[in-house]
Amino acid sequence: MISLIVLAAGQGTRMEGRIKPLFPIDGIPLLERTLGNLHRSCAEEILLVLGHRAAEVERGIHLKRFPKVRSIVNRAYRQGMGSSIRCGVRHADSRSRAFIIALGDEPGIRASVVDALAQAHLATGKGIVVPTFRGSRGHPVLFGSQYRRNLVRLRGRWGARRLITCHNADVEEIPVSSPGIISDVDTSQ
């Protein structure tokens, strides 16, 4: 089983008071567009981690369109991305053999990228798989189940970046043709 964890708990402080996950892109909320892309992937479960204004976000997107998605609320979201990853991993199915951490503000990520991460993990046996676009690392990132304990102990704002650095010998980079892995939506401009 592959568990896809979509992080959408942040406060979106650069969005000039708007609720970032609900920011419209061509008339569709940012988070709904991201979920629409990811829902087509091989992941058996998708855990949507909400936090800041969670009830409003949930009401503002059409979750019923995505039967694989289960939303959970990270009440400690102010502690940073690490707390959202912890929350998602703790709620993931105990049979999960890998966790793919995606960002809710990256609507350009395609299901094919998620599928490529899962395939590379199985083919190489590497515990961490990172997509690259023209040499730059991006998201989402796959962590094998051997990193479950590390992921539920994460602290701080930057999420799993240090975990990747500390286990560099277990990292597989896979080049993808999608620039969406390195671009997110941070402002309303």
Contacts in CASP RR format, 6 or more apart in sequence:
PFRMAT RR
TARGET T0000
AUTHOR 0000-0000-0000
METHOD contacts of the structure
MODEL  1
MISLIVLAAGQGTRMEGRIKPLFPIDGIPLLERTLGNLHRSCAEEILLVL
GHRAAEVERGIHLKRFPKVRSIVNRAYRQGMGSSIRCGVRHADSRSRAFI
IALGDEPGIRASVVDALAQAHLATGKGIVVPTFRGSRGHPVLFGSQYRRN
LVRLRGRWGARRLITCHNADVEEIPVSSPGIISDVDTSQ
1 44 0 8 1.000
1 45 0 8 1.000
1 93 0 8 1.000
1 95 0 8 1.000
1 96 0 8 1.000
1 97 0 8 1.000
2 42 0 8 1.000
2 43 0 8 1.000
2 44 0 8 1.000
2 45 0 8 1.000
2 96 0 8 1.000
2 97 0 8 1.000
2 98 0 8 1.000
2 100 0 8 1.000
2 118 0 8 1.000
3 43 0 8 1.000
3 44 0 8 1.000
3 45 0 8 1.000
3 46 0 8 1.000
3 47 0 8 1.000
3 89 0 8 1.000
3 92 0 8 1.000
3 93 0 8 1.000
3 96 0 8 1.000
3 98 0 8 1.000
3 99 0 8 1.000
3 100 0 8 1.000
4 38 0 8 1.000
4 41 0 8 1.000
4 43 0 8 1.000
4 45 0 8 1.000
4 46 0 8 1.000
4 47 0 8 1.000
4 99 0 8 1.000
4 100 0 8 1.000
4 102 0 8 1.000
4 114 0 8 1.000
4 140 0 8 1.000
5 46 0 8 1.000
5 47 0 8 1.000
5 49 0 8 1.000
5 85 0 8 1.000
5 88 0 8 1.000
5 89 0 8 1.000
5 92 0 8 1.000
5 99 0 8 1.000
5 100 0 8 1.000
5 101 0 8 1.000
5 102 0 8 1.000
6 34 0 8 1.000
6 35 0 8 1.000
6 38 0 8 1.000
6 46 0 8 1.000
6 47 0 8 1.000
6 48 0 8 1.000
6 49 0 8 1.000
6 69 0 8 1.000
6 102 0 8 1.000
6 103 0 8 1.000
6 104 0 8 1.000
7 49 0 8 1.000
7 81 0 8 1.000
7 84 0 8 1.000
7 85 0 8 1.000
7 101 0 8 1.000
7 102 0 8 1.000
7 103 0 8 1.000
7 104 0 8 1.000
8 21 0 8 1.000
8 31 0 8 1.000
8 48 0 8 1.000
8 49 0 8 1.000
8 50 0 8 1.000
8 51 0 8 1.000
8 57 0 8 1.000
8 104 0 8 1.000
8 105 0 8 1.000
9 49 0 8 1.000
9 50 0 8 1.000
9 51 0 8 1.000
9 52 0 8 1.000
9 54 0 8 1.000
9 73 0 8 1.000
9 74 0 8 1.000
9 77 0 8 1.000
9 83 0 8 1.000
9 84 0 8 1.000
9 87 0 8 1.000
10 20 0 8 1.000
10 51 0 8 1.000
10 52 0 8 1.000
10 77 0 8 1.000
10 80 0 8 1.000
10 84 0 8 1.000
11 52 0 8 1.000
11 77 0 8 1.000
11 78 0 8 1.000
12 20 0 8 1.000
12 52 0 8 1.000
12 186 0 8 1.000
14 186 0 8 1.000
14 187 0 8 1.000
15 23 0 8 1.000
15 186 0 8 1.000
15 187 0 8 1.000
15 188 0 8 1.000
16 187 0 8 1.000
16 188 0 8 1.000
18 188 0 8 1.000
19 52 0 8 1.000
19 53 0 8 1.000
19 56 0 8 1.000
19 57 0 8 1.000
20 30 0 8 1.000
20 105 0 8 1.000
20 185 0 8 1.000
21 29 0 8 1.000
21 30 0 8 1.000
21 31 0 8 1.000
21 50 0 8 1.000
21 57 0 8 1.000
21 61 0 8 1.000
21 104 0 8 1.000
21 105 0 8 1.000
22 29 0 8 1.000
22 30 0 8 1.000
22 31 0 8 1.000
22 56 0 8 1.000
22 57 0 8 1.000
22 60 0 8 1.000
22 61 0 8 1.000
23 29 0 8 1.000
23 30 0 8 1.000
23 185 0 8 1.000
23 188 0 8 1.000
24 30 0 8 1.000
25 33 0 8 1.000
25 107 0 8 1.000
25 185 0 8 1.000
29 60 0 8 1.000
29 61 0 8 1.000
30 104 0 8 1.000
30 105 0 8 1.000
30 107 0 8 1.000
30 185 0 8 1.000
31 48 0 8 1.000
31 57 0 8 1.000
31 61 0 8 1.000
31 104 0 8 1.000
31 105 0 8 1.000
32 60 0 8 1.000
32 61 0 8 1.000
32 62 0 8 1.000
32 65 0 8 1.000
33 107 0 8 1.000
34 102 0 8 1.000
34 103 0 8 1.000
34 104 0 8 1.000
34 105 0 8 1.000
34 106 0 8 1.000
34 107 0 8 1.000
34 108 0 8 1.000
34 109 0 8 1.000
35 46 0 8 1.000
35 48 0 8 1.000
35 61 0 8 1.000
35 66 0 8 1.000
35 69 0 8 1.000
35 104 0 8 1.000
36 65 0 8 1.000
36 66 0 8 1.000
37 107 0 8 1.000
37 108 0 8 1.000
37 109 0 8 1.000
37 110 0 8 1.000
37 111 0 8 1.000
38 46 0 8 1.000
38 102 0 8 1.000
38 109 0 8 1.000
38 111 0 8 1.000
38 114 0 8 1.000
39 46 0 8 1.000
39 65 0 8 1.000
39 66 0 8 1.000
39 68 0 8 1.000
39 69 0 8 1.000
39 111 0 8 1.000
40 111 0 8 1.000
41 111 0 8 1.000
41 112 0 8 1.000
41 114 0 8 1.000
41 115 0 8 1.000
42 111 0 8 1.000
42 114 0 8 1.000
42 115 0 8 1.000
42 118 0 8 1.000
43 68 0 8 1.000
43 100 0 8 1.000
43 114 0 8 1.000
43 118 0 8 1.000
44 68 0 8 1.000
44 93 0 8 1.000
45 68 0 8 1.000
45 70 0 8 1.000
45 92 0 8 1.000
45 93 0 8 1.000
45 96 0 8 1.000
46 66 0 8 1.000
46 68 0 8 1.000
46 69 0 8 1.000
46 70 0 8 1.000
47 69 0 8 1.000
47 70 0 8 1.000
47 71 0 8 1.000
47 72 0 8 1.000
47 88 0 8 1.000
47 91 0 8 1.000
47 92 0 8 1.000
48 63 0 8 1.000
48 69 0 8 1.000
48 70 0 8 1.000
48 71 0 8 1.000
48 72 0 8 1.000
49 71 0 8 1.000
49 72 0 8 1.000
49 73 0 8 1.000
49 74 0 8 1.000
49 84 0 8 1.000
49 85 0 8 1.000
49 87 0 8 1.000
49 88 0 8 1.000
50 57 0 8 1.000
50 58 0 8 1.000
50 71 0 8 1.000
50 72 0 8 1.000
50 73 0 8 1.000
50 74 0 8 1.000
51 57 0 8 1.000
51 73 0 8 1.000
51 74 0 8 1.000
51 75 0 8 1.000
51 77 0 8 1.000
51 84 0 8 1.000
52 77 0 8 1.000
54 71 0 8 1.000
54 73 0 8 1.000
58 71 0 8 1.000
63 69 0 8 1.000
63 71 0 8 1.000
70 91 0 8 1.000
72 87 0 8 1.000
72 88 0 8 1.000
72 91 0 8 1.000
74 83 0 8 1.000
74 84 0 8 1.000
74 87 0 8 1.000
74 88 0 8 1.000
76 83 0 8 1.000
76 87 0 8 1.000
77 83 0 8 1.000
77 84 0 8 1.000
79 155 0 8 1.000
79 156 0 8 1.000
80 156 0 8 1.000
80 157 0 8 1.000
80 159 0 8 1.000
81 156 0 8 1.000
81 157 0 8 1.000
81 158 0 8 1.000
81 159 0 8 1.000
82 154 0 8 1.000
82 155 0 8 1.000
82 156 0 8 1.000
82 157 0 8 1.000
82 158 0 8 1.000
82 159 0 8 1.000
82 160 0 8 1.000
83 154 0 8 1.000
83 155 0 8 1.000
83 156 0 8 1.000
85 101 0 8 1.000
85 151 0 8 1.000
85 154 0 8 1.000
85 159 0 8 1.000
85 160 0 8 1.000
86 151 0 8 1.000
86 152 0 8 1.000
86 153 0 8 1.000
86 154 0 8 1.000
89 99 0 8 1.000
89 148 0 8 1.000
89 151 0 8 1.000
89 152 0 8 1.000
90 152 0 8 1.000
92 99 0 8 1.000
96 145 0 8 1.000
97 144 0 8 1.000
97 145 0 8 1.000
98 118 0 8 1.000
98 121 0 8 1.000
98 142 0 8 1.000
98 143 0 8 1.000
98 144 0 8 1.000
98 145 0 8 1.000
99 142 0 8 1.000
99 143 0 8 1.000
99 144 0 8 1.000
99 145 0 8 1.000
99 147 0 8 1.000
99 148 0 8 1.000
99 151 0 8 1.000
100 114 0 8 1.000
100 117 0 8 1.000
100 118 0 8 1.000
100 140 0 8 1.000
100 141 0 8 1.000
100 142 0 8 1.000
100 143 0 8 1.000
101 139 0 8 1.000
101 140 0 8 1.000
101 141 0 8 1.000
101 142 0 8 1.000
101 143 0 8 1.000
101 160 0 8 1.000
102 109 0 8 1.000
102 114 0 8 1.000
102 139 0 8 1.000
102 140 0 8 1.000
103 109 0 8 1.000
103 139 0 8 1.000
103 140 0 8 1.000
103 184 0 8 1.000
105 184 0 8 1.000
105 185 0 8 1.000
105 186 0 8 1.000
106 139 0 8 1.000
106 180 0 8 1.000
106 181 0 8 1.000
106 183 0 8 1.000
106 184 0 8 1.000
106 185 0 8 1.000
107 185 0 8 1.000
108 178 0 8 1.000
108 179 0 8 1.000
108 180 0 8 1.000
108 181 0 8 1.000
108 183 0 8 1.000
109 139 0 8 1.000
109 140 0 8 1.000
109 178 0 8 1.000
109 180 0 8 1.000
109 181 0 8 1.000
110 178 0 8 1.000
110 180 0 8 1.000
112 176 0 8 1.000
112 178 0 8 1.000
113 131 0 8 1.000
113 140 0 8 1.000
113 176 0 8 1.000
113 178 0 8 1.000
113 181 0 8 1.000
114 140 0 8 1.000
116 131 0 8 1.000
116 174 0 8 1.000
116 176 0 8 1.000
117 129 0 8 1.000
117 131 0 8 1.000
117 140 0 8 1.000
117 141 0 8 1.000
117 142 0 8 1.000
117 174 0 8 1.000
118 142 0 8 1.000
120 126 0 8 1.000
120 129 0 8 1.000
120 142 0 8 1.000
120 172 0 8 1.000
120 174 0 8 1.000
121 127 0 8 1.000
121 129 0 8 1.000
121 142 0 8 1.000
121 144 0 8 1.000
121 172 0 8 1.000
124 172 0 8 1.000
125 172 0 8 1.000
126 170 0 8 1.000
126 171 0 8 1.000
126 172 0 8 1.000
127 142 0 8 1.000
127 143 0 8 1.000
127 144 0 8 1.000
127 146 0 8 1.000
127 147 0 8 1.000
127 167 0 8 1.000
127 170 0 8 1.000
127 171 0 8 1.000
127 172 0 8 1.000
128 141 0 8 1.000
128 142 0 8 1.000
128 143 0 8 1.000
128 144 0 8 1.000
128 147 0 8 1.000
128 163 0 8 1.000
128 164 0 8 1.000
128 167 0 8 1.000
128 170 0 8 1.000
128 171 0 8 1.000
128 172 0 8 1.000
129 141 0 8 1.000
129 142 0 8 1.000
129 171 0 8 1.000
129 172 0 8 1.000
129 173 0 8 1.000
129 174 0 8 1.000
130 137 0 8 1.000
130 138 0 8 1.000
130 141 0 8 1.000
130 142 0 8 1.000
130 164 0 8 1.000
130 171 0 8 1.000
130 172 0 8 1.000
130 173 0 8 1.000
130 174 0 8 1.000
131 137 0 8 1.000
131 138 0 8 1.000
131 139 0 8 1.000
131 140 0 8 1.000
131 141 0 8 1.000
131 173 0 8 1.000
131 174 0 8 1.000
131 175 0 8 1.000
131 176 0 8 1.000
131 178 0 8 1.000
131 181 0 8 1.000
132 138 0 8 1.000
132 173 0 8 1.000
132 174 0 8 1.000
132 175 0 8 1.000
132 176 0 8 1.000
132 181 0 8 1.000
133 175 0 8 1.000
133 176 0 8 1.000
133 177 0 8 1.000
133 178 0 8 1.000
133 179 0 8 1.000
133 180 0 8 1.000
133 181 0 8 1.000
133 182 0 8 1.000
135 175 0 8 1.000
136 182 0 8 1.000
137 173 0 8 1.000
137 182 0 8 1.000
138 181 0 8 1.000
138 182 0 8 1.000
139 181 0 8 1.000
139 182 0 8 1.000
140 181 0 8 1.000
141 160 0 8 1.000
141 164 0 8 1.000
143 150 0 8 1.000
143 151 0 8 1.000
143 160 0 8 1.000
143 163 0 8 1.000
147 163 0 8 1.000
147 167 0 8 1.000
150 163 0 8 1.000
151 160 0 8 1.000
151 163 0 8 1.000
154 160 0 8 1.000
154 163 0 8 1.000
164 171 0 8 1.000
END
